[in-house]
């Protein structure tokens, strides 16, 4: 570890902190229907959309109606994406003449982009046409991000409101999320990326003679990259236009583009913590939640950076100590231009958020470095998390922390004036239990299936277990990154089973966990507000932040500790004893 690496972390953190308040205020104004600086241009467009679609902006929904709207909108858009993939060979904007996507892969990809996961069991530049990339996948990047944001806003409304059965109108919230937040943000961001050298065109791929052997040609893929890249990062989607994702120089060409990409992953999730405080009239609570997230983020980065700054015992014949021309530590799977510090920071950020974009190969990390990025997802993607999903995920832990605090002092738990009762805790526990159930069940099934799960492994022993565990954790957590050693297209049978299972893994991890969140929001909105008393546990101070961090670690990390013990922890101990695989 170097002073320069920590300085880069400090600069990133300072810039992120500076954005929290202005972004949070803007988001609150958007979703509370207040005037914004974009209103003169966008308000007429918004009214026109409602008029054409028949939406009554003044008619709100209860939590069941809101959930039905979320599910129906996502189901229809998923079906359209599936059809687009299956018939892309008959559609325009396919200059490479790419074939139709197979049924199991089309299912997996449609489920992946609908759930904000962006797991990619294919090589994008040789599988998806420009039209599929734009009309199918990029639009889903907008839609899935909007769904996550509005569910978080619905939960905040449930906390804020009293004795009412409604939590907002999904169609209004989704429209405002797209129109006022994601589209203008992505437009500005895409222009910045184009300025940095990211391609944006509809040209066919370029055939170029190589410098080493001019008689040979190299096919250079290109296309509408910048527009895809912008919403990929801002919406915490993560699916790359190229297989190498943000390690590819056409997706992430410069140090500035790397900084912008890391910042754009956290900017909305971090801003939503201030939105929480502003909308509930408790700004201190918003900062306390932000502090808990930032503590876990810092601890994760420090551990990954420390682990990757040490030599990797499996790498032989390469210098892993600092020299005048080489950095210290494990550089396998990392871009030289980013080095250990920026690779560790990017990996921590992308797994803290449900983004999944990568500028290095997580499979090549040391066992402890790989364990941390895996554990980040296992915590429930609540360390800032995905746009919206990170906030509503951590609010589930907030309610549980308040409940535990109430039990410790023998009082009925209260959260921002609302009494926390059995129904609220049941919804929280349902949310918490679904996540490990789907991950561990599918992992166990594929590990114990020699003809289905094991042929995809390229590494034996505990590392192979980690590859399968990471895949289903990434899917259920809607992250989308992978331990790239899992070779799913190893054979047709293996490919079919993994594609189908991962599709269900992603859908359950997204939508089955959203329903308890909306049910909690609806129940909280029905409650009366009670004034705080001397025995009320404050949720806007450092003590609450410490309790929240503890609850997240106990409920999140310890659930998966046995699985981690058989995977990366065992691999680390075996490597230290001299055993390799």
C-alpha positions in Angstrom: 0.0 0.0 0.0 1.3 3.5 -0.8 0.5 7.0 0.2 -0.5 7.7 -3.4 -3.1 5.0 -3.2 -4.6 6.3 0.0 -4.6 9.9 -1.4 -6.6 8.7 -4.4 -9.1 7.1 -2.0 -9.3 10.4 0.0 -9.9 12.5 -3.1 -12.6 10.2 -4.3 -14.3 10.2 -0.8 -14.1 14.0 -0.6 -15.8 14.5 -4.0 -18.5 11.9 -3.1 -19.2 13.7 0.2 -19.5 17.0 -1.6 -22.2 15.6 -3.9 -24.4 14.1 -1.2 -26.4 17.2 -0.1 -27.0 18.8 -3.6 -28.0 15.5 -5.1 -30.2 14.6 -2.2 -32.0 17.9 -2.2 -32.6 17.6 -6.0 -34.0 14.1 -5.7 -36.3 15.1 -2.8 -37.6 18.1 -4.8 -38.2 15.8 -7.8 -40.2 13.2 -5.9 -42.1 15.7 -3.7 -43.3 17.5 -6.8 -41.5 20.7 -6.1 -40.1 23.0 -8.7 -36.7 22.2 -10.2 -34.4 24.0 -12.6 -35.5 21.6 -15.4 -39.3 22.3 -14.9 -39.6 24.9 -17.7 -38.4 22.3 -20.3 -39.6 19.0 -18.8 -42.9 19.8 -17.1 -44.8 20.1 -20.4 -43.3 16.9 -21.6 -44.3 15.2 -18.3 -47.9 16.3 -18.6 -48.0 15.2 -22.3 -46.8 11.7 -21.2 -49.5 11.4 -18.6 -52.1 12.6 -21.1 -51.0 10.1 -23.8 -50.7 7.2 -21.4 -53.9 7.9 -19.5 -52.1 8.3 -16.1 -53.9 10.4 -13.5 -51.0 12.0 -11.7 -53.2 13.0 -8.7 -54.4 9.4 -8.1 -52.2 7.5 -5.6 -51.8 3.8 -5.0 -51.8 1.6 -1.9 -48.9 -0.8 -1.5 -50.6 -3.7 -3.4 -51.4 -1.5 -6.4 -47.9 -0.1 -6.4 -46.4 -3.6 -6.3 -48.6 -4.8 -9.1 -47.6 -1.8 -11.2 -43.9 -2.6 -10.5 -44.2 -6.2 -11.4 -46.4 -5.7 -14.5 -44.2 -3.0 -15.9 -41.1 -5.1 -15.4 -42.7 -8.3 -16.8 -43.8 -6.5 -20.0 -40.5 -4.8 -20.6 -38.7 -8.1 -20.0 -40.9 -9.9 -22.6 -40.1 -7.2 -25.1 -36.4 -7.6 -24.5 -36.6 -11.3 -24.9 -38.4 -11.0 -28.2 -35.9 -8.5 -29.5 -33.0 -10.8 -28.7 -34.7 -13.8 -30.4 -35.4 -11.9 -33.7 -32.4 -9.5 -33.8 -31.2 -11.2 -37.0 -34.3 -9.9 -38.8 -34.0 -6.4 -37.4 -32.0 -3.3 -38.5 -28.8 -1.9 -37.0 -27.0 -5.2 -37.2 -24.0 -4.4 -39.4 -22.1 -7.5 -38.3 -25.1 -9.8 -39.2 -25.2 -11.4 -35.7 -27.5 -14.4 -35.3 -30.5 -14.6 -33.1 -29.8 -15.2 -29.4 -30.6 -18.7 -28.1 -33.7 -19.2 -25.9 -31.9 -19.9 -22.6 -29.4 -17.1 -23.1 -32.2 -14.7 -24.2 -34.1 -15.6 -21.0 -31.1 -15.1 -18.8 -30.2 -11.8 -20.4 -33.7 -10.4 -20.3 -34.1 -11.4 -16.6 -30.6 -9.9 -16.0 -31.3 -6.5 -17.4 -34.8 -6.3 -16.0 -33.5 -6.8 -12.5 -30.7 -4.3 -12.8 -28.2 -7.2 -12.5 -26.6 -7.1 -16.0 -25.1 -10.6 -15.6 -23.7 -11.4 -19.1 -23.2 -15.1 -20.0 -22.0 -14.0 -23.5 -19.5 -11.8 -25.3 -21.5 -8.6 -26.0 -19.6 -7.4 -29.1 -20.1 -10.8 -30.8 -23.6 -11.6 -29.6 -25.8 -8.5 -29.4 -26.7 -6.3 -32.4 -26.7 -2.5 -32.0 -30.5 -2.5 -31.9 -30.5 -5.1 -29.1 -27.9 -3.1 -27.2 -29.8 0.1 -27.5 -33.5 -0.8 -27.7 -33.3 -3.8 -25.4 -30.5 -3.6 -23.0 -29.8 0.2 -22.6 -33.5 1.0 -22.2 -33.7 -1.6 -19.5 -30.8 0.1 -17.8 -33.0 3.1 -17.5 -36.2 1.2 -16.5 -34.6 -1.0 -13.9 -32.8 1.9 -12.3 -36.0 3.9 -12.2 -37.9 1.0 -10.5 -35.2 0.7 -7.8 -35.4 4.5 -7.1 -39.1 4.7 -6.9 -39.5 1.7 -4.5 -37.0 3.5 -2.2 -39.0 6.7 -2.4 -42.2 4.7 -1.7 -40.7 3.4 1.5 -39.6 6.9 2.5 -43.1 8.1 2.0 -44.4 5.2 4.2 -42.1 6.3 7.0 -43.1 10.0 6.6 -46.8 9.7 6.2 -49.4 9.0 8.9 -52.8 7.4 8.8 -53.0 7.1 5.0 -53.2 4.0 2.8 -51.2 5.3 -0.1 -47.5 5.5 -0.9 -47.5 7.4 -4.2 -48.2 6.6 -7.9 -45.7 4.3 -9.5 -46.3 5.7 -13.0 -45.7 9.2 -11.9 -42.7 8.3 -9.8 -41.1 6.2 -12.6 -41.8 9.0 -15.2 -40.2 11.6 -12.9 -37.2 9.4 -12.2 -36.5 8.9 -15.9 -37.3 12.4 -17.0 -35.7 14.5 -14.3 -32.9 12.2 -13.1 -31.6 9.4 -15.3 -32.1 10.7 -18.8 -30.5 14.2 -18.3 -27.8 12.7 -16.0 -26.9 10.1 -18.6 -26.9 12.7 -21.4 -24.4 14.9 -19.7 -22.3 11.9 -18.6 -22.2 10.4 -22.1 -20.9 13.7 -23.5 -18.1 13.6 -20.9 -17.2 10.1 -21.8 -17.1 11.0 -25.6 -14.8 13.9 -24.6 -12.6 11.3 -22.9 -12.5 9.1 -26.0 -15.3 6.6 -25.7 -16.8 5.8 -29.1 -20.4 6.7 -30.0 -21.4 5.6 -33.5 -23.3 3.1 -35.6 -20.5 2.0 -37.8 -19.6 -1.5 -38.6 -16.5 -3.0 -36.9 -13.1 -1.9 -38.3 -10.6 -4.3 -39.8 -7.1 -3.0 -39.2 -3.6 -4.3 -40.0 -1.5 -5.1 -36.9 1.8 -3.4 -36.4 3.6 -6.7 -35.6 2.3 -8.5 -38.7 0.9 -6.2 -41.3 -0.4 -9.2 -43.3 -2.8 -10.0 -40.5 -5.9 -8.0 -39.7 -7.6 -7.3 -36.3 -11.3 -6.6 -36.0 -11.9 -3.6 -33.8 -15.4 -3.5 -32.3 -17.1 -0.2 -31.8 -20.7 1.2 -31.7 -22.9 3.3 -29.4 -20.7 2.7 -26.4 -20.8 6.1 -24.6 -24.6 6.1 -24.3 -24.6 2.6 -22.9 -21.7 3.3 -20.6 -23.3 6.3 -19.1 -26.5 4.7 -17.9 -24.6 1.5 -17.1 -22.7 3.3 -14.4 -25.2 6.0 -13.3 -28.0 3.4 -13.0 -25.7 0.9 -11.2 -26.4 -1.6 -14.0 -22.9 -2.8 -14.9 -23.3 -4.6 -18.2 -20.5 -3.7 -20.5 -20.7 -3.0 -24.3 -17.5 -5.1 -24.5 -16.7 -8.3 -22.7 -13.8 -6.7 -20.8 -16.2 -4.2 -19.4 -14.5 -1.1 -17.8 -11.1 -2.6 -18.3 -11.6 -2.0 -22.1 -10.0 1.2 -23.3 -13.1 2.0 -25.4 -15.2 1.9 -22.3 -12.8 3.4 -19.8 -9.9 5.1 -21.6 -8.4 7.6 -19.1 -7.8 8.1 -15.4 -10.5 10.8 -15.4 -13.0 8.5 -17.0 -12.1 5.9 -14.3 -12.8 8.5 -11.6 -16.1 9.5 -13.3 -17.2 5.9 -13.5 -16.5 5.2 -9.8 -18.2 8.4 -8.7 -21.3 7.8 -10.9 -21.8 4.4 -9.2 -22.3 6.0 -5.8 -23.6 9.4 -6.6 -27.4 8.6 -6.5 -27.3 6.0 -3.7 -25.3 8.3 -1.5 -27.6 11.3 -2.4 -30.6 9.2 -1.5 -29.5 9.1 2.2 -29.8 12.9 2.3 -33.2 12.6 0.5 -34.3 10.2 3.3 -33.4 12.8 6.0 -35.0 15.7 4.1 -38.3 13.9 3.3 -38.7 12.6 6.8 -37.6 15.9 8.4 -34.7 14.2 10.1 -31.5 15.2 8.3 -29.4 13.8 11.2 -30.9 10.4 10.5 -29.9 10.6 6.8 -26.3 11.4 7.8 -26.3 8.6 10.3 -27.3 6.1 7.6 -24.6 7.6 5.3 -22.0 7.2 8.0 -22.8 3.5 8.5 -22.5 3.0 4.7 -19.2 4.9 4.5 -17.7 3.0 7.5 -18.4 -0.3 5.8 -17.1 1.0 2.5 -13.8 2.2 4.0 -13.3 -1.1 5.8 -13.9 -3.0 2.7 -11.5 -0.9 0.6 -8.8 -1.1 3.2 -9.0 -4.9 3.3 -9.0 -5.4 -0.4 -6.2 -2.9 -0.9 -4.1 -4.6 1.8 -4.7 -8.0 0.4 -3.9 -7.1 -3.2 -0.8 -5.1 -2.2 0.8 -8.3 -1.1 2.2 -11.0 -3.5 -0.1 -13.7 -4.7 1.4 -17.1 -3.9 0.1 -18.7 -7.0 1.9 -16.2 -9.3 5.4 -17.3 -10.2 8.1 -15.8 -12.4 6.7 -12.2 -12.0 8.1 -9.5 -9.8 5.5 -8.7 -7.1 7.6 -6.3 -5.1 7.9 -2.5 -5.8 10.5 -1.4 -8.4 11.1 1.7 -10.4 8.9 0.3 -13.2 6.5 -2.0 -11.4 4.0 -1.7 -8.5 4.0 -4.0 -5.5 1.5 -6.7 -5.0 -0.8 -8.9 -7.1 -1.1 -7.4 -10.6 -2.7 -10.5 -12.2 -6.0 -9.6 -13.8 -5.4 -5.9 -13.4 -4.8 -3.1 -15.9 -1.3 -1.6 -15.5 -2.8 1.9 -16.1 -5.0 1.5 -13.0 -2.6 -0.4 -10.7 -3.5 -2.1 -7.4 -5.1 0.9 -5.7 -7.6 1.9 -8.4 -8.4 -1.8 -9.1 -9.1 -2.4 -5.4 -11.2 0.8 -5.1 -13.2 0.0 -8.3 -13.8 -3.6 -7.1 -15.0 -2.4 -3.7 -17.3 0.3 -5.1 -18.8 -2.0 -7.8 -19.6 -4.8 -5.2 -20.8 -2.4 -2.5 -23.3 -1.1 -5.1 -25.3 -3.5 -7.2 -23.3 -2.4 -10.2 -21.1 -5.2 -11.4 -19.0 -3.2 -13.8 -15.3 -4.2 -13.4 -11.9 -2.7 -14.4 -10.1 -5.9 -13.3 -10.8 -9.6 -12.9 -12.1 -10.5 -9.5 -11.2 -14.2 -10.1 -7.5 -13.2 -10.1 -7.7 -11.4 -6.8 -6.0 -13.0 -3.8 -8.4 -15.2 -1.7 -8.9 -12.5 0.9 -9.4 -9.8 -1.6 -11.9 -12.0 -3.5 -13.6 -12.8 -0.2 -14.2 -9.1 0.6 -15.8 -8.3 -2.8 -18.0 -11.4 -2.4 -18.9 -10.4 1.2 -19.8 -6.9 0.0 -22.6 -8.5 -2.0 -23.5 -10.9 0.8 -24.3 -8.0 3.1 -27.3 -7.4 0.9 -25.9 -4.6 -1.3 -26.6 -2.0 1.4 -23.2 -0.3 1.4 -24.7 2.5 -0.7 -26.0 -0.3 -2.9 -27.9 0.0 -6.2 -29.9 3.1 -7.1 -32.8 2.9 -4.7 -32.3 -0.8 -3.7 -29.3 0.1 -1.5 -31.4 2.6 0.5 -34.5 0.4 0.9 -32.2 -2.5 1.8 -30.4 -0.7 4.5 -33.7 0.7 5.8 -34.7 -3.0 6.4 -31.7 -3.2 8.7 -32.5 0.1 10.3 -35.9 -1.2 11.4 -34.3 -4.3 12.8 -31.7 -2.2 14.6 -34.4 -0.1 16.2 -36.3 -3.3 17.1 -33.2 -4.7 18.8 -32.6 -1.4 20.7 -36.2 -1.5 21.9 -35.8 -5.0 23.2 -32.7 -4.1 25.1 -34.4 -1.3 27.0 -37.7 -3.0 27.4 -39.8 -0.6 25.3 -41.9 -0.8 22.2 -39.5 0.1 19.4 -40.1 3.4 17.7 -38.7 4.7 14.4 -39.1 8.3 13.5 -42.4 8.5 15.4 -43.8 5.1 14.2 -44.1 2.1 16.5 -42.5 -1.0 15.1 -44.8 -3.9 15.6 -44.8 -7.6 14.7 -46.0 -7.2 11.1 -43.1 -4.8 10.4 -40.5 -7.2 11.7 -42.1 -10.1 9.8 -41.7 -8.2 6.6 -38.1 -7.3 7.4 -37.2 -10.9 8.3 -38.9 -12.2 5.1 -36.7 -9.8 3.1 -33.6 -10.9 5.1 -34.3 -14.7 4.8 -35.1 -14.8 1.0 -31.6 -13.6 0.1 -29.5 -16.4 1.7 -32.1 -19.0 1.0 -32.0 -18.6 -2.8 -28.1 -18.2 -2.8 -27.2 -21.2 -0.7 -29.9 -23.5 -2.1 -28.8 -23.0 -5.7 -25.1 -23.1 -4.8 -25.5 -26.4 -3.0 -27.5 -27.9 -5.9 -24.9 -27.0 -8.5 -21.9 -28.0 -6.3 -23.5 -31.4 -5.8 -24.3 -31.9 -9.5 -21.3 -33.4 -11.2 -23.0 -33.4 -14.6 -24.6 -30.0 -14.4 -22.7 -27.6 -12.1 -19.1 -28.9 -11.9 -18.2 -28.9 -15.7 -18.3 -25.1 -15.7 -15.4 -24.9 -13.2 -12.0 -24.0 -14.4 -10.5 -24.2 -10.9 -10.7 -27.1 -8.5 -10.9 -27.0 -4.7 -12.2 -24.1 -2.6 -11.7 -21.6 -5.4 -14.1 -23.6 -7.6 -16.7 -23.4 -4.8 -16.2 -19.7 -4.6 -16.8 -19.3 -8.3 -20.3 -21.0 -8.0 -21.1 -19.2 -4.8 -20.1 -15.8 -6.3 -22.3 -16.4 -9.3 -25.5 -17.0 -7.4 -24.6 -14.3 -4.8 -24.1 -11.8 -7.6 -27.3 -12.9 -9.3 -29.5 -12.7 -6.2 -27.8 -9.4 -5.1 -28.5 -8.0 -8.6 -24.8 -7.2 -8.9 -23.8 -8.9 -12.1 -20.0 -9.2 -11.7 -18.5 -12.6 -11.8 -15.5 -14.7 -10.9 -14.6 -15.1 -14.5 -13.3 -18.6 -14.0 -16.8 -19.9 -14.1 -17.0 -21.1 -17.8 -20.8 -21.5 -18.2 -20.7 -22.2 -22.0 -18.6 -25.3 -21.2 -21.2 -27.6 -22.7 -24.8 -27.1 -23.8 -26.3 -28.9 -20.8 -24.3 -26.9 -18.3 -25.1 -23.7 -20.2 -28.9 -24.3 -20.2 -29.0 -25.1 -16.5 -26.9 -22.1 -15.4 -28.7 -19.7 -17.7 -32.2 -20.8 -16.5 -31.2 -21.0 -12.8 -29.4 -17.7 -12.8 -32.4 -16.1 -14.4 -34.7 -17.2 -11.6 -32.0 -16.3 -9.1 -32.0 -12.7 -10.3 -35.8 -12.4 -10.5 -36.3 -13.7 -7.0 -33.5 -11.6 -5.6 -35.1 -8.5 -7.1 -38.9 -8.8 -7.1 -39.6 -11.3 -4.3 -37.6 -9.0 -2.0 -39.3 -5.9 -3.2 -42.8 -7.1 -2.1 -42.0 -7.1 1.6 -40.4 -3.6 1.2 -43.6 -2.2 -0.3 -45.7 -4.1 2.3 -43.6 -2.5 5.1 -44.1 0.9 3.4 -47.9 0.5 3.3 -48.1 -0.6 6.9 -45.9 2.3 8.2 -48.0 4.8 6.2 -51.1 3.6 8.1 -49.6 4.2 11.5 -50.1 7.3 13.7 -47.1 9.4 14.6 -46.2 9.4 18.3 -44.0 12.1 19.8 -40.6 11.1 21.1 -40.3 10.4 24.8 -37.2 10.3 27.0 -36.9 6.6 26.4 -37.0 6.8 22.6 -33.8 5.5 21.0 -32.4 8.3 18.8 -31.6 7.4 15.2 -29.6 10.4 14.3 -26.3 9.9 16.3 -23.1 8.0 16.3 -24.5 5.3 18.7 -27.2 4.4 16.2 -24.6 4.3 13.4 -22.5 1.8 15.4 -25.6 -0.3 16.2 -26.6 -0.3 12.5 -23.2 -1.4 11.4 -23.3 -4.2 14.0 -26.7 -5.4 12.9 -25.6 -5.5 9.2 -22.5 -7.5 10.0 -24.2 -9.9 12.3 -27.3 -10.6 10.2 -25.5 -10.3 6.8 -21.9 -11.6 7.2 -22.5 -14.3 9.7 -25.2 -15.9 7.7 -22.7 -16.7 5.0 -19.7 -17.4 7.2 -19.8 -21.2 6.9 -19.8 -20.9 3.1 -17.0 -18.4 3.1 -15.0 -20.7 5.4 -15.2 -23.5 2.8 -14.3 -21.1 0.0 -11.9 -18.1 0.2 -10.9 -18.6 3.8 -9.9 -22.2 3.3 -8.1 -21.3 0.0 -6.1 -18.6 1.9 -5.1 -21.0 4.6 -4.1 -23.7 2.2 -2.0 -21.3 0.1 -0.2 -20.1 3.3 0.6 -23.8 4.1 2.0 -24.3 0.6 -0.8 -26.2 -1.1 -1.8 -25.1 -4.5 -4.5 -26.3 -6.9 
